[in-house]
Amino acid sequence: MLVQVLIPLASLILGSILTMVVNHLSQLGNNRTERKKLIREKIEEIYKLATGVSYWLYAPVYDKLEWETSSLYRSYYRSEPTKEPKQDIERMKLIVNLYFSSLEEIIQEYDVRIDLVILAMNEYKDDNKEELNRALINFQKCHDQLQAQLKKLSGQKNTKVRYTPLPKPLQG
């Protein structure tokens, strides 16, 4: 008689425990999936913000220097310039501080490189294009490094950055 009562009771307890374990494992899987999705979205946001800032930076360079470039280059750099570069950079810094501390150094360098291009643009003279050219090349290298790090964080095996059309070097 005691066995007839204990067997269903043990089955009920064991079934409840198994249900709790399965629910817990399922929740862990969902949490990982949500975390991966959030990380991917933040990586994409930084990538888009950096690209917009880059477009914003190159557009006035083309205008100021009146480079004779193909329409491919001009449309490439004019496609999506940001309207608020400093806000975008601050947004990038915020995301990095919250989610990707490994990128803090490169984001700081990115901000400095932008400031150096702007400074070189403001001090630009036709007879001295070397400083602006150097600032642009250094910015582009930093931009490419940032994109490579973002690709690495996203889990892509190939972290090489695709060819980014660069302006022709300035003639001094």
NORSULDA-V530752 format. One record per pair of residues at least 24 apart in sequence whose C-alpha atoms are under 6 Angstrom apart, sorted by the first residue. I is the first residue (numbers start at 1). J is the second residue. If there is no record, write none. Layout:
BEGIN
I_J + I_J
END
This chain:
BEGIN
46_92 + 49_88 + 52_80 + 52_81 + 52_82 + 53_82 + 53_85 + 55_81 + 56_81 + 56_82 + 113_139 + 128_172 + 129_170 + 129_172 + 133_170
END
